Amino acid sequence: MSAPRRSACVFAGAGTGKTHGLITECLRLLAGADREEPLLPGELCLLTFTEKAAAEMRGRLAARVDALAAGRGQEPELEAALAAAGRPMPGSADWRRVQLRLSSATLSTFHAFCAALLRRAPPEAGVPPGFQLLDEEESLELLEDAAERRILEALEANDPGVEALCTALDLRGFRRNGLVELLVDQYRRVRDHGHSPDGLLLTTADDVDRALAESRERVGAVLAQATERAAAERAECLPILGAMADLLVGWGPATALDRAARLAELRDALPRGQGRNGLGSALKALRDALYGAASPLGAVALQLARPHEETWKRLLVELEARQRAAFDDAGALDFAELLLGARTLLAGDPAFRGREQRRIGALLLDEFQDTNRVQLELVHLLAEAREGGPRRLDAAGPTTLPLEPGLVWAVGDRKQSIYDFRGAEVEVFEQLAVAVETQGGERRFLRESRRARPALVELLNGLLPGVLGKSAAHPWEVPFRAGEDDLVAWRPEEGPPRSVERLQAETAPDARAEDRRRAEADLLARRLRRLLLPGEGTLPTPFDPPRPVRGGEVAILLRSFTELHVYDAASTLRQRYATPRRCSGCSSSRVIPSTSPPASAVRWWGSPMRRCSGWHCPTAASMRGC
């Protein structure tokens, strides 16, 4: 008899074989390891994030099942699991039966799964029959059209609140900073996280007072440290620090608005040199403390936005109503509505939920660090304990439902959560892990990196604790956890152990950022020239002797395209060092390679307003120009 199967949340670092492990888990289920009976293919449900990932999962599972059905599959991990359970390895005939029924398994994205679920909804659920699925562009166009119409109607009616907003913001703006775009983006943020604008809390005068006081205290402590360092070094920035200290005396609702512009000027005047005896680090910490929603200037933005929040919330609520009506008229849903509709249907119709639960014998979840609160609630609704269910939900919602033992197997990596700009909440993976653990499941950690060389693994293990920190002040932060996040190299060392170089350009302590970039570009060009000259750079290979580095194997990644002109200024690499270049995404084929600019989404729920138990109206983050 095998031990009862336990649910698990698997924290898998980059290159540790996450996809291979997921498919192996599918084979274990289909072979009957850890189960009384083998899982029927039609009861297997594996959900992932993208269509590409889902197609890869289907292809890999089919290939390994085909090999087993043909009698040529080598599955040592599966054989070991079956042997530990005292079960024989299924034969080719058994795997051929699985092969014939494998198409009935569900291996899809969350959105495709929810679309299929909604098409099975009963007529009384109100789901448009044969609904059309809008893509991102169509959905955005519909929302922006609804928002613009509502704003124009308010202006025609001489609505003073909307007129005040339009005085501060253009109706349409460049880079999505107009009133229409900001309103739509905030509405989508609220909706993607499963909330309604009607539940947003407005900022109170006490909220503003508290934000101003706490930000003053926080900056005051950092400023004191920087001043102490500057005094010890007799630094030229002492007058700037003294002026900042004077501004923060009496900083509050009555004075902050008048002093904010001067504080911003002093912040921008802080030198950016390295400094000695920790002065450079202290100044950087001070500069960082003067940016963002938690800074004194962020508190001023909150104070400025507060009079407009009631109007802003009203527009969001009206936009929600118009979006619903427009979708109903078109018989359409978008990707967010697929998740919300499935969540609402499962939560509100216990009988339908029970039928859907009976379809699932195992629920496997891929890339769970890129999911959001709505998807977490969907998992709880589908994985509800079968005995005694389906249950009526209370005010706490689906996440309080007990979980079916051994049903859930979720995989993810907190450090690879990159879809915050699309509504992902990295903290939901930890919330699922806590729920699984408290109900008899377990955490597992995949730490053996099969992708990186030992020297690179060692470097990353030493680098990441300083970058990520070792503790989290907020749920959405991702600290480095020793024994969980550090990796172990699987590959042998090949060639010289050095895998990373740090090139430090020498510049004056008070050098401008532009001058520092030019010095870095010059240093990088000289290093590349040496690397690409015959007999200079070599590249270790797994099977052949080291060979020269080729130009096509060199990539230069920049933070944004705005820095590109510096590295190509005066044709540095071409004219001075004759180094060929190619730019990813550029029309020219002889420009330094670069990545596209990183997405910069405003996490307004990460502001001081999130201290309170409810969600607040997000005007402050949207009205930086008021």
Phi, psi and omega in degrees: 000133178277155175294149179302139179292139179247143172293156183209147167247120187254117178267109189243116177289169181298131175077015182265010176085037181299312182294317177301319180295321177298315181291323176298321178296322175299316179295321177300317179295314182291335179271347178092011174293137179066016179222156176293322180225150176301145178288134174291140180305324181292346179262000179275127180229114178238120183246136180227190193264322185236159176298323179298316179294320179296318178296321178296318178299315180298317181295317181293317180296316179298319181296318182286325175292319178300318180296319178293322179294330179274358179078016181239009180280137176247109184231074183298323180294319179294316179298321179294320179295318179293320179297319179296330179273358181072032181241147178282156174288127177303146180275180182300323180296320178297318181289332176293324176295320175298318181301318182293330185256003187296333180295342179279350178289151178260108173232098189207180173279163174304317184293318178295321178299314181292326177298315178296320179297316182293330178288345175265004184294145176292157183303324183289353180287341178082012177283128181303124179295134181061039185300149176269140179261119179277140174278178184302317183293317180295318179296317180296318180297319180296316181294317181293323177296317179296319181294316181296318179299318182294320180294317180295322177297319180295322178293321178296329180272007180057043178291115185294325180295316179290323176299322178294320178296318181289339174291325182272332186230144172290155178298314175236143185226163176285141180056039172060042177243019172272169183300316181299310184295317180296319179297314180295317181296321178292320178298317180295324177299311181298314182294318182299335180264014173080018181250164174250142178303334181297337181268002180292140179266137178277145178292136178258170176298325177295323177299317180294314180301316181294318180296318179296317182292315182292321179292324177297316180295319182295313180290326180300321179293318180291321179297320179298319178295316180296321180295320179298316179295316182295322179295321179296328182264358185052046185286153181289346182276001181304316178299324179296316180294323177295320178294323176298315180300320179297319181296325183282346175290120181077015179296120181191188184304328184278341186242337190298320183298321181286332186263350189298315183298318179294321178297321178295321178296316179294321176301314182290340180274353179297133179293151182250013179289172182290317183073171180241160175053039176084004181295317180301317179294321180294320178292322177296318178298321178294315180299316179298322181291343180264008175244156171092174185294333182274000181274167174302323178290327174296323177294325176295319176301321177297319179296319179293323186281336188305317180297340184264354189293323180298316177296317181299315179296319179300318178295321178296316179297317179292325177295321177299315180297318180290324178296316179300315181295319180294319178295320179295318180297323182274353185059044189229158172224154171250185186296321179295320181292333175300312180293314182295319180296318179295317178299314182296318182294314180294322182288324187268347183233087182302325180295315177296320178300317179299320179295319180292323179297324181291344176284342191247118175259342176205134182242110180252137187232125182254150176051047186288347176290347182254022178259177180231185185299322180297317179293325175298317179294323175300318179299316180297322179293321180283329184262014179305142178303128185290322180291125181083001181251176355285147187259153170286139182274145174262189184295338182288341176090186188294335187289353175266358179292141174291149183261145176292126181300135174074008186271325191259137174218099186250140182234142176185177178216111183304326184288347181253020178283112187236002186251033174303322182293347176253017174097002180293144178236107185299334184290343183291334177296317178294322179296320177294320180298319178297316179297318180295315182297314184292345180248031172094359178274195185212161168261140173233156183228123172262115187237353184275106183280121178261003185256319190260151175289156182305320181296322179289320177300316180298318179298313182296320178298328178277333185275317190296324178301323178287328181283314185271340186082168183250000177213158183244130175274340181225156183299332184274358177277152186239089178283162177274125181250111179298138183087352178236312185266340179285143186258160175241128183287135175260324182288147173287158177289133180236125179073198181296143185291340182294126180238346181222134172245145172248117180263120183250113178280135180273119177223164178293149181303328182260020182295145177289158180301322179298319179292322179295321179295320179295321178295321178293320179297319179295316179296318180295320180298317179294323179291319179294323179300314179296322182295325186264352177291146178303132177082359182264290183273140176230154181235119178290142178234154185295326189242339185246165174298157178305140182236166180297151175285139179255150182302325181290352180262006181253130175230139176245120182255125180248159180295324181199164179291345179294339179269355188297321185296331181293317183284343177252005183299138180056024181050048187309307186286327183280311188280322185273322187237001176052045180257121180290150182219158176217137182253123177290121178089000180258153179289328178282143180262008182229049177236152182304136178295149182205158170272165173286157182302142178293147178294141180233087180264141180279118176269081186293338178283356175268006182279173178303340181297337185285356175302323186285165186286336183258178176269143183251157176296127191271033185296324187302317182288340185266346190239046182298337184266002185294000000 
